Amino acid sequence: MDLMELLATRRTYRRFAQKPVPADVIADMVEAVRLSSCGANRQAVRLVIAASPEVVAQIQPLVKWAAYLPPEQGTPKPEEQPTLFVAMVQDTTIPGDLDTDTGIALANLTLAAWAKGVGSCIMGAIDRNKLAPLLGLKEREKLHTMVALGYPAHGSRIVPLTAVTGVKYYLDENRDYCVPKRSAEEIARYL
């Protein structure tokens, strides 16, 4: 898959096949984060990998799914839940623009996963107070986001953003995600 195809098809996935993500794919995701660009090469992003079914099950009720959809449509059923969670953590003792660095690391992680067919959902609506001890975070570590991962059990595609669709994603008749995106003409100005 070339880069533009990878970028166009790496969408958010919220329903997953119950197939574990192999260790070599997880290692590629870790390596992608390790290689991420970051301000002043400070490297403040850390990962906590939750791959065991027991820990994944403990995390599941502490994250919120698909805010634009009713829970019965957007929340995965037990047989659709992710098989892996990755916590994106910031080492707050390292100065710099940690949010920008984390955003770059998130892009690298999810693209590396998608290159191997593993879908992802980046989640900011999470219960940080309950997740921090579960993840074993140290006092200096700040939980930024959780990433749910697994092999997708649905489709997800880009559709044109219109006055009717607005920016809210929606499900089509097959329960596949339709994600409205602005046109290139709307987002870029040339001087």
Backbone as CSV, one residue per row, in Angstrom:
resi,resn,N_x,N_y,N_z,CA_x,CA_y,CA_z,C_x,C_y,C_z
1,MET,0.855,-1.163,0.000,0.000,0.000,0.000,0.908,1.235,0.000
2,ASP,0.669,2.155,-0.925,1.496,3.363,-0.937,1.012,4.317,0.163
3,LEU,1.793,5.364,0.420,1.524,6.254,1.546,0.154,6.914,1.462
4,MET,-0.225,7.440,0.302,-1.516,8.131,0.196,-2.680,7.161,0.398
5,GLU,-2.553,5.935,-0.076,-3.599,4.941,0.166,-3.671,4.598,1.654
6,LEU,-2.512,4.489,2.283,-2.464,4.221,3.721,-3.166,5.339,4.487
7,LEU,-2.889,6.593,4.128,-3.515,7.729,4.794,-5.024,7.784,4.537
8,ALA,-5.442,7.467,3.316,-6.864,7.539,2.972,-7.674,6.429,3.629
9,THR,-7.063,5.296,3.878,-7.818,4.156,4.406,-7.656,3.965,5.912
10,ARG,-6.705,4.654,6.551,-6.551,4.545,8.005,-7.629,5.415,8.644
11,ARG,-8.754,4.804,8.894,-9.873,5.471,9.519,-9.990,4.967,10.957
12,THR,-10.944,5.481,11.683,-11.239,4.997,13.019,-12.144,3.776,12.915
13,TYR,-11.812,2.760,13.705,-12.612,1.535,13.755,-13.081,1.322,15.189
14,ARG,-14.325,0.856,15.338,-14.907,0.696,16.674,-15.503,-0.691,16.916
15,ARG,-15.401,-1.568,15.954,-15.831,-2.957,16.129,-14.713,-3.840,15.589
16,PHE,-14.350,-4.852,16.366,-13.162,-5.631,16.043,-13.440,-7.130,16.062
17,ALA,-12.731,-7.849,15.188,-12.732,-9.309,15.224,-11.978,-9.738,16.484
18,GLN,-12.345,-10.844,17.047,-11.721,-11.298,18.297,-10.468,-12.129,17.992
19,LYS,-9.518,-11.462,17.352,-8.244,-12.055,16.949,-7.136,-11.210,17.573
20,PRO,-6.266,-11.801,18.378,-5.212,-11.011,19.019,-4.264,-10.365,18.005
21,VAL,-3.745,-9.215,18.365,-2.728,-8.551,17.560,-1.394,-9.217,17.884
22,PRO,-0.681,-9.739,16.875,0.571,-10.452,17.137,1.664,-9.546,17.719
23,ALA,2.575,-10.162,18.442,3.678,-9.439,19.100,4.520,-8.658,18.098
24,ASP,4.745,-9.195,16.897,5.583,-8.482,15.926,4.902,-7.208,15.431
25,VAL,3.568,-7.206,15.350,2.841,-5.997,14.946,2.902,-4.967,16.074
26,ILE,2.766,-5.420,17.307,2.901,-4.514,18.457,4.308,-3.923,18.487
27,ALA,5.310,-4.734,18.221,6.695,-4.247,18.196,6.874,-3.181,17.113
28,ASP,6.222,-3.357,15.955,6.298,-2.336,14.903,5.669,-1.024,15.368
29,MET,4.558,-1.106,16.089,3.911,0.109,16.585,4.819,0.831,17.592
30,VAL,5.439,0.070,18.484,6.362,0.662,19.454,7.529,1.329,18.721
31,GLU,8.059,0.642,17.726,9.175,1.199,16.957,8.753,2.468,16.221
32,ALA,7.539,2.494,15.690,7.046,3.686,15.001,6.981,4.883,15.950
33,VAL,6.579,4.636,17.195,6.557,5.717,18.187,7.980,6.122,18.550
34,ARG,8.847,5.150,18.718,10.251,5.445,19.058,10.904,6.322,17.998
35,LEU,10.534,6.132,16.738,11.122,6.885,15.626,10.431,8.222,15.376
36,SER,9.382,8.522,16.116,8.600,9.748,15.893,9.456,10.996,16.015
37,SER,9.130,11.960,15.178,9.715,13.288,15.346,9.168,13.891,16.627
38,CYS,9.970,14.723,17.268,9.514,15.400,18.477,10.367,16.642,18.698
39,GLY,9.795,17.607,19.402,10.473,18.865,19.661,11.787,18.662,20.405
40,ALA,12.860,19.224,19.857,14.206,19.184,20.461,14.670,17.748,20.745
41,ASN,14.049,16.776,20.080,14.375,15.356,20.258,14.298,14.928,21.724
42,ARG,13.335,15.497,22.450,13.238,15.225,23.895,12.656,13.848,24.214
43,GLN,11.803,13.307,23.332,11.288,11.940,23.468,10.560,11.708,24.798
44,ALA,9.489,12.465,25.005,8.743,12.405,26.266,7.555,11.445,26.231
45,VAL,7.256,10.868,25.071,6.095,9.984,24.960,6.466,8.576,25.409
46,ARG,5.597,8.005,26.239,5.762,6.629,26.716,4.500,5.846,26.369
47,LEU,4.624,4.541,26.310,3.485,3.681,26.002,3.284,2.669,27.109
48,VAL,2.033,2.357,27.378,1.697,1.217,28.226,0.829,0.317,27.345
49,ILE,1.303,-0.894,27.113,0.634,-1.844,26.231,-0.233,-2.782,27.078
50,ALA,-1.510,-2.834,26.773,-2.428,-3.748,27.467,-2.939,-4.759,26.450
51,ALA,-2.335,-5.937,26.450,-2.677,-6.962,25.467,-3.374,-8.172,26.083
52,SER,-3.286,-8.328,27.392,-3.921,-9.505,27.989,-5.438,-9.297,28.021
53,PRO,-6.213,-10.341,27.719,-7.677,-10.200,27.724,-8.223,-9.678,29.051
54,GLU,-7.582,-10.041,30.160,-8.056,-9.594,31.477,-7.920,-8.081,31.637
55,VAL,-6.777,-7.532,31.237,-6.564,-6.083,31.376,-7.409,-5.325,30.359
56,VAL,-7.497,-5.841,29.137,-8.349,-5.212,28.126,-9.783,-5.116,28.643
57,ALA,-10.275,-6.159,29.265,-11.637,-6.164,29.822,-11.787,-5.134,30.938
58,GLN,-10.748,-4.918,31.728,-10.809,-3.910,32.800,-10.816,-2.492,32.232
59,ILE,-10.136,-2.288,31.114,-10.067,-0.956,30.494,-11.378,-0.610,29.799
60,GLN,-12.000,-1.576,29.173,-13.183,-1.342,28.330,-14.234,-0.426,28.970
61,PRO,-14.662,-0.628,30.213,-15.702,0.267,30.763,-15.184,1.668,31.133
62,LEU,-13.876,1.885,31.005,-13.294,3.170,31.396,-13.054,4.096,30.201
63,VAL,-13.518,3.676,29.013,-13.393,4.501,27.812,-14.775,4.698,27.206
64,LYS,-14.955,5.826,26.517,-16.239,6.126,25.884,-16.071,6.043,24.365
65,TRP,-17.098,5.525,23.712,-17.056,5.266,22.272,-18.014,6.163,21.514
66,ALA,-17.622,6.629,20.341,-18.487,7.216,19.304,-19.498,8.226,19.839
67,ALA,-19.013,9.375,20.214,-19.882,10.400,20.810,-21.008,10.850,19.879
68,TYR,-20.833,10.752,18.570,-21.869,11.196,17.635,-22.990,10.177,17.464
69,LEU,-22.826,8.980,18.016,-23.831,7.934,17.818,-24.472,7.545,19.143
70,PRO,-25.706,7.055,19.100,-26.302,6.506,20.325,-25.450,5.319,20.799
71,PRO,-25.327,5.094,22.112,-24.468,4.018,22.624,-24.728,2.655,21.992
72,GLU,-25.990,2.337,21.712,-26.284,1.019,21.132,-25.725,0.870,19.715
73,GLN,-25.401,1.993,19.064,-24.802,1.932,17.729,-23.285,2.092,17.769
74,GLY,-22.783,2.924,18.669,-21.365,3.259,18.648,-20.484,2.450,19.578
75,THR,-21.048,1.868,20.630,-20.261,1.092,21.584,-20.168,-0.354,21.105
76,PRO,-18.957,-0.899,21.030,-18.849,-2.289,20.561,-19.494,-3.262,21.544
77,LYS,-20.138,-4.272,20.988,-20.713,-5.346,21.805,-19.566,-6.218,22.324
78,PRO,-19.802,-7.060,23.316,-18.707,-7.889,23.868,-17.920,-8.659,22.810
79,GLU,-18.584,-9.147,21.776,-17.886,-9.906,20.740,-17.255,-9.015,19.666
80,GLU,-17.271,-7.693,19.877,-16.698,-6.722,18.930,-15.632,-5.836,19.577
81,GLN,-15.321,-6.062,20.830,-14.419,-5.169,21.546,-12.973,-5.327,21.077
82,PRO,-12.159,-4.298,21.308,-10.755,-4.378,20.887,-10.025,-5.497,21.631
83,THR,-8.952,-5.952,21.024,-8.141,-6.991,21.663,-6.857,-6.416,22.249
84,LEU,-6.666,-5.113,22.070,-5.444,-4.441,22.528,-5.761,-2.982,22.834
85,PHE,-5.207,-2.479,23.912,-5.223,-1.051,24.202,-3.783,-0.588,24.372
86,VAL,-3.499,0.610,23.872,-2.215,1.254,24.110,-2.497,2.596,24.767
87,ALA,-1.882,2.821,25.918,-1.992,4.112,26.601,-0.852,5.008,26.117
88,MET,-1.207,6.209,25.685,-0.214,7.211,25.295,0.022,8.085,26.526
89,VAL,1.233,8.041,27.028,1.591,8.667,28.299,2.686,9.691,28.058
90,GLN,2.605,10.800,28.765,3.617,11.852,28.665,4.438,11.897,29.946
91,ASP,5.754,11.938,29.788,6.655,12.126,30.923,6.726,13.621,31.180
92,THR,6.037,14.084,32.226,5.913,15.517,32.484,7.187,16.150,33.032
93,THR,8.213,15.356,33.327,9.481,15.934,33.763,10.307,16.421,32.576
94,ILE,9.877,16.080,31.380,10.586,16.504,30.168,9.858,17.715,29.601
95,PRO,10.544,18.848,29.430,9.866,20.052,28.940,9.562,19.961,27.446
96,GLY,8.695,20.859,26.998,8.398,20.948,25.579,6.910,20.888,25.313
97,ASP,6.574,20.853,24.034,5.176,20.798,23.595,4.764,19.334,23.531
98,LEU,4.400,18.780,24.684,4.117,17.354,24.784,2.901,16.936,23.962
99,ASP,1.914,17.823,23.822,0.726,17.455,23.059,1.043,17.297,21.574
100,THR,1.863,18.186,21.028,2.263,18.050,19.624,3.069,16.773,19.431
101,ASP,4.017,16.538,20.310,4.831,15.317,20.212,3.964,14.065,20.309
102,THR,2.960,14.091,21.184,2.068,12.947,21.338,1.216,12.765,20.095
103,GLY,0.773,13.857,19.496,-0.005,13.761,18.255,0.788,13.112,17.132
104,ILE,2.042,13.483,17.009,2.896,12.868,15.987,3.075,11.381,16.290
105,ALA,3.296,11.057,17.547,3.468,9.652,17.942,2.191,8.848,17.683
106,LEU,1.030,9.442,17.955,-0.246,8.772,17.681,-0.401,8.469,16.196
107,ALA,-0.044,9.438,15.356,-0.130,9.218,13.911,0.795,8.076,13.500
108,ASN,2.014,8.079,13.998,2.951,7.005,13.657,2.430,5.655,14.110
109,LEU,1.940,5.587,15.346,1.454,4.323,15.898,0.294,3.775,15.078
110,THR,-0.705,4.608,14.804,-1.892,4.123,14.105,-1.600,3.794,12.645
111,LEU,-0.685,4.506,12.019,-0.306,4.182,10.645,0.488,2.880,10.590
112,ALA,1.377,2.677,11.547,2.132,1.415,11.594,1.184,0.244,11.815
113,ALA,0.186,0.431,12.663,-0.806,-0.622,12.892,-1.588,-0.896,11.617
114,TRP,-2.065,0.166,10.976,-2.888,-0.007,9.781,-2.103,-0.642,8.630
115,ALA,-0.828,-0.372,8.550,0.011,-0.991,7.514,-0.001,-2.518,7.640
116,LYS,-0.332,-3.025,8.826,-0.428,-4.474,9.078,-1.882,-4.941,9.187
117,GLY,-2.833,-4.049,8.818,-4.247,-4.429,8.836,-4.933,-4.273,10.175
118,VAL,-4.264,-3.634,11.134,-4.831,-3.449,12.475,-5.459,-2.055,12.548
119,GLY,-6.756,-2.021,12.832,-7.481,-0.770,12.947,-7.344,-0.183,14.344
120,SER,-7.679,1.097,14.447,-7.504,1.790,15.727,-8.602,2.808,15.958
121,CYS,-8.746,3.164,17.223,-9.642,4.238,17.641,-8.915,5.018,18.732
122,ILE,-8.569,6.259,18.453,-7.906,7.122,19.431,-8.986,7.704,20.334
123,MET,-8.807,7.554,21.653,-9.858,7.918,22.591,-9.364,8.924,23.626
124,GLY,-10.026,10.069,23.657,-9.719,11.071,24.666,-10.756,11.121,25.770
125,ALA,-11.955,10.581,25.506,-13.024,10.534,26.506,-12.820,9.271,27.339
126,ILE,-11.975,9.406,28.338,-11.549,8.257,29.146,-11.555,8.641,30.618
127,ASP,-11.661,7.666,31.485,-11.638,7.910,32.931,-10.189,7.847,33.414
128,ARG,-9.498,8.965,33.309,-8.075,9.025,33.652,-7.809,8.653,35.115
129,ASN,-8.714,9.052,36.011,-8.508,8.763,37.439,-8.489,7.268,37.726
130,LYS,-9.312,6.499,37.039,-9.335,5.048,37.250,-8.299,4.329,36.394
131,LEU,-8.000,4.882,35.228,-7.031,4.233,34.347,-5.598,4.365,34.865
132,ALA,-5.251,5.503,35.438,-3.863,5.732,35.880,-3.357,4.631,36.812
133,PRO,-4.072,4.273,37.883,-3.571,3.198,38.734,-3.610,1.825,38.044
134,LEU,-4.631,1.599,37.245,-4.719,0.329,36.520,-3.511,0.142,35.600
135,LEU,-3.063,1.238,34.995,-1.928,1.198,34.071,-0.582,1.289,34.786
136,GLY,-0.601,1.497,36.082,0.647,1.593,36.843,1.429,2.866,36.562
137,LEU,0.712,3.970,36.307,1.410,5.220,35.995,2.099,5.789,37.222
138,LYS,3.267,6.368,36.959,4.034,7.030,38.010,3.535,8.462,38.161
139,GLU,3.901,9.079,39.258,3.432,10.437,39.534,3.794,11.415,38.416
140,ARG,4.942,11.237,37.819,5.405,12.170,36.775,4.757,11.892,35.411
141,GLU,3.998,10.803,35.309,3.411,10.419,34.023,1.957,10.878,33.928
142,LYS,1.617,11.431,32.774,0.256,11.929,32.517,-0.337,11.117,31.373
143,LEU,-1.505,10.535,31.626,-2.211,9.794,30.594,-2.831,10.776,29.608
144,HIS,-2.411,10.701,28.368,-2.921,11.601,27.326,-4.155,11.000,26.662
145,THR,-4.017,9.829,26.063,-5.108,9.172,25.355,-4.935,7.659,25.447
146,MET,-6.022,6.974,25.140,-5.990,5.522,24.975,-6.236,5.243,23.498
147,VAL,-5.605,4.190,22.997,-5.848,3.763,21.624,-6.355,2.325,21.682
148,ALA,-7.568,2.122,21.182,-8.126,0.780,21.060,-7.674,0.224,19.716
149,LEU,-7.256,-1.046,19.704,-6.738,-1.637,18.472,-7.255,-3.057,18.280
150,GLY,-7.320,-3.459,17.041,-7.708,-4.810,16.680,-7.977,-4.891,15.191
151,TYR,-8.311,-6.069,14.728,-8.633,-6.266,13.318,-10.076,-5.841,13.088
152,PRO,-10.319,-4.884,12.190,-11.663,-4.330,12.011,-12.701,-5.370,11.616
153,ALA,-13.902,-5.188,12.177,-15.042,-6.028,11.843,-16.110,-5.209,11.116
154,HIS,-15.713,-4.080,10.558,-16.622,-3.238,9.773,-15.789,-2.391,8.829
155,GLY,-16.470,-1.754,7.892,-15.811,-0.837,6.979,-15.865,0.586,7.505
156,SER,-15.014,1.425,6.958,-15.000,2.835,7.305,-14.451,3.576,6.090
157,ARG,-15.193,4.567,5.626,-14.764,5.252,4.415,-15.030,6.748,4.510
158,ILE,-14.305,7.494,3.727,-14.474,8.941,3.641,-15.598,9.240,2.659
159,VAL,-16.450,10.195,3.047,-17.506,10.696,2.174,-17.396,12.221,2.157
160,PRO,-17.937,12.871,1.133,-17.870,14.336,1.090,-18.657,14.966,2.246
161,LEU,-18.101,16.007,2.810,-18.807,16.788,3.830,-19.767,17.708,3.095
162,THR,-21.032,17.646,3.468,-22.051,18.488,2.839,-22.826,19.229,3.923
163,ALA,-23.714,20.113,3.500,-24.582,20.812,4.456,-25.469,19.809,5.183
164,VAL,-25.835,18.727,4.531,-26.690,17.708,5.143,-25.898,16.864,6.143
165,THR,-24.707,16.407,5.768,-23.942,15.525,6.660,-23.314,16.292,7.816
166,GLY,-22.822,17.501,7.555,-22.020,18.182,8.568,-20.775,17.349,8.831
167,VAL,-20.138,17.556,9.979,-18.897,16.836,10.282,-19.134,15.507,10.991
168,LYS,-20.353,15.239,11.414,-20.614,14.040,12.218,-20.568,12.771,11.373
169,TYR,-19.753,11.802,11.819,-19.730,10.510,11.147,-21.048,9.799,11.423
170,TYR,-21.347,8.848,10.581,-22.612,8.119,10.713,-22.425,6.706,10.174
171,LEU,-23.404,5.848,10.462,-23.384,4.476,9.974,-24.282,4.366,8.747
172,ASP,-23.825,3.619,7.748,-24.678,3.366,6.591,-25.548,2.132,6.856
173,GLU,-26.246,1.675,5.848,-27.160,0.540,6.017,-26.445,-0.762,6.400
174,ASN,-25.135,-0.859,6.158,-24.348,-2.052,6.534,-23.641,-1.896,7.879
175,ARG,-23.923,-0.816,8.598,-23.263,-0.470,9.865,-21.785,-0.126,9.667
176,ASP,-21.419,0.273,8.444,-20.071,0.766,8.187,-20.039,2.268,8.464
177,TYR,-18.884,2.754,8.888,-18.749,4.163,9.218,-18.528,4.996,7.961
178,CYS,-19.221,6.115,7.885,-19.052,7.104,6.833,-18.522,8.360,7.525
179,VAL,-17.376,8.836,7.063,-16.677,9.926,7.738,-16.594,11.131,6.794
180,PRO,-17.440,12.155,7.006,-17.406,13.323,6.127,-16.095,14.103,6.267
181,LYS,-15.507,14.447,5.123,-14.273,15.244,5.093,-14.462,16.430,4.157
182,ARG,-13.910,17.549,4.561,-13.938,18.748,3.725,-13.117,18.496,2.455
183,SER,-13.414,19.243,1.420,-12.664,19.116,0.168,-11.292,19.779,0.315
184,ALA,-10.385,19.418,-0.563,-9.053,20.026,-0.569,-9.151,21.531,-0.786
185,GLU,-10.108,21.950,-1.605,-10.290,23.386,-1.874,-10.710,24.145,-0.626
186,GLU,-11.431,23.482,0.272,-11.864,24.137,1.507,-10.733,24.286,2.527
187,ILE,-9.772,23.382,2.499,-8.763,23.409,3.551,-7.442,24.049,3.151
188,ALA,-7.228,24.264,1.848,-5.930,24.823,1.416,-6.131,26.091,0.602
189,ARG,-5.336,27.102,0.940,-5.269,28.332,0.161,-3.877,28.418,-0.451
190,TYR,-3.810,28.827,-1.661,-2.521,28.991,-2.350,-2.254,30.459,-2.558
191,LEU,-1.057,30.911,-2.273,-0.697,32.316,-2.465,0.206,32.467,-3.671
